[in-house]
Amino acid sequence: MDIAVESLEIPALTKAQLAELLFEKIGLNKRESKEMIDAFFDLVADSLVSGVDVKLSGFGNFQIRTKAPRPGRNPRTGEAIPIESRRVVTFHASHKLKEQIQHEGHAFSLT
Protein backbone atom coordinates (compact mmCIF):
# COMPACT_ATOMS: atom_id res chain seq x y z
CA MET A 1 0.00 0.00 0.00
CA ASP A 2 1.45 3.34 -0.99
CA ILE A 3 0.94 6.22 1.39
CA ALA A 4 0.06 9.53 -0.19
CA VAL A 5 1.46 12.52 1.62
CA GLU A 6 -0.72 15.60 1.37
CA SER A 7 1.92 18.05 2.50
CA LEU A 8 4.66 20.01 0.81
CA GLU A 9 6.95 19.27 3.75
CA ILE A 10 9.07 16.18 4.24
CA PRO A 11 6.83 13.09 4.02
CA ALA A 12 5.97 11.58 7.38
CA LEU A 13 4.03 8.52 8.49
CA THR A 14 1.65 9.57 11.28
CA LYS A 15 0.13 7.63 14.15
CA ALA A 16 -3.27 8.07 12.49
CA GLN A 17 -1.94 6.50 9.28
CA LEU A 18 -0.44 3.60 11.25
CA ALA A 19 -3.81 3.00 12.94
CA GLU A 20 -5.53 3.11 9.55
CA LEU A 21 -3.07 0.52 8.21
CA LEU A 22 -3.80 -1.79 11.17
CA PHE A 23 -7.50 -1.39 10.42
CA GLU A 24 -7.04 -2.18 6.72
CA LYS A 25 -4.37 -4.90 6.89
CA ILE A 26 -5.17 -6.79 10.08
CA GLY A 27 -8.87 -6.13 10.47
CA LEU A 28 -8.82 -4.52 13.89
CA ASN A 29 -11.57 -1.98 14.32
CA LYS A 30 -10.54 1.67 14.21
CA ARG A 31 -10.79 2.16 17.98
CA GLU A 32 -8.63 -0.92 18.66
CA SER A 33 -6.11 0.17 16.03
CA LYS A 34 -5.74 3.62 17.57
CA GLU A 35 -5.46 2.16 21.08
CA MET A 36 -2.79 -0.31 19.96
CA ILE A 37 -0.68 2.40 18.31
CA ASP A 38 -1.06 4.70 21.32
CA ALA A 39 -0.16 1.86 23.72
CA PHE A 40 2.95 0.99 21.68
CA PHE A 41 4.27 4.55 21.66
CA ASP A 42 3.38 5.05 25.33
CA LEU A 43 5.39 1.92 26.17
CA VAL A 44 8.38 3.11 24.12
CA ALA A 45 8.25 6.59 25.70
CA ASP A 46 7.81 5.25 29.26
CA SER A 47 10.75 2.89 28.78
CA LEU A 48 13.00 5.67 27.52
CA VAL A 49 11.94 8.08 30.29
CA SER A 50 12.83 5.44 32.89
CA GLY A 51 16.26 4.94 31.28
CA VAL A 52 15.57 1.62 29.52
CA ASP A 53 16.84 1.32 25.93
CA VAL A 54 14.33 0.18 23.31
CA LYS A 55 15.54 -2.35 20.75
CA LEU A 56 13.31 -3.22 17.79
CA SER A 57 14.78 -6.19 15.94
CA GLY A 58 15.32 -5.45 12.25
CA PHE A 59 14.54 -1.75 12.78
CA GLY A 60 16.92 -0.14 15.26
CA ASN A 61 17.67 0.98 18.79
CA PHE A 62 16.47 3.99 20.76
CA GLN A 63 18.82 4.96 23.57
CA ILE A 64 18.93 7.65 26.23
CA ARG A 65 22.18 9.59 26.35
CA THR A 66 23.19 12.24 28.87
CA LYS A 67 24.91 15.22 27.30
CA ALA A 68 27.42 17.00 29.52
CA PRO A 69 27.08 20.69 30.35
CA ARG A 70 28.97 22.95 27.98
CA PRO A 71 29.50 26.60 27.20
CA GLY A 72 27.20 28.06 24.56
CA ARG A 73 26.63 31.35 22.88
CA ASN A 74 23.50 33.36 22.11
CA PRO A 75 23.68 33.68 18.30
CA ARG A 76 21.84 37.00 18.33
CA THR A 77 23.90 38.81 20.95
CA GLY A 78 27.08 36.75 21.07
CA GLU A 79 26.69 36.53 24.84
CA ALA A 80 28.20 33.43 26.45
CA ILE A 81 25.57 31.30 28.19
CA PRO A 82 25.98 27.94 29.93
CA ILE A 83 24.09 24.97 28.46
CA GLU A 84 23.05 22.60 31.23
CA SER A 85 23.40 18.84 31.01
CA ARG A 86 20.41 17.12 29.52
CA ARG A 87 19.13 13.74 28.46
CA VAL A 88 18.48 13.13 24.77
CA VAL A 89 17.12 10.22 22.74
CA THR A 90 19.32 8.80 20.00
CA PHE A 91 18.29 6.35 17.30
CA HIS A 92 20.61 3.93 15.53
CA ALA A 93 19.13 2.09 12.56
CA SER A 94 19.77 -1.64 12.28
CA HIS A 95 21.93 -2.98 9.46
CA LYS A 96 18.81 -4.57 7.98
CA LEU A 97 16.99 -1.20 7.86
CA LYS A 98 20.06 0.54 6.45
CA GLU A 99 20.28 -2.05 3.67
CA GLN A 100 16.59 -1.66 2.84
CA ILE A 101 16.96 2.11 2.64
CA GLN A 102 19.96 1.82 0.31
CA HIS A 103 18.33 -0.73 -2.00
CA GLU A 104 14.78 0.61 -2.02
CA GLY A 105 15.64 4.25 -2.69
CA HIS A 106 12.94 6.78 -1.88
CA ALA A 107 9.91 4.61 -2.64
CA PHE A 108 7.73 4.06 0.41
CA SER A 109 5.38 1.14 0.52
CA LEU A 110 3.85 -0.90 3.30
CA THR A 111 2.70 -3.85 1.23
Summary of the structure (lengths in Angstrom):
residues: 111
radius of gyration: 18.9
end to end distance: 4.9
largest distance: 57.4
contacts: 221
relative contact order: 0.15
helix: 38%
strand: 26%
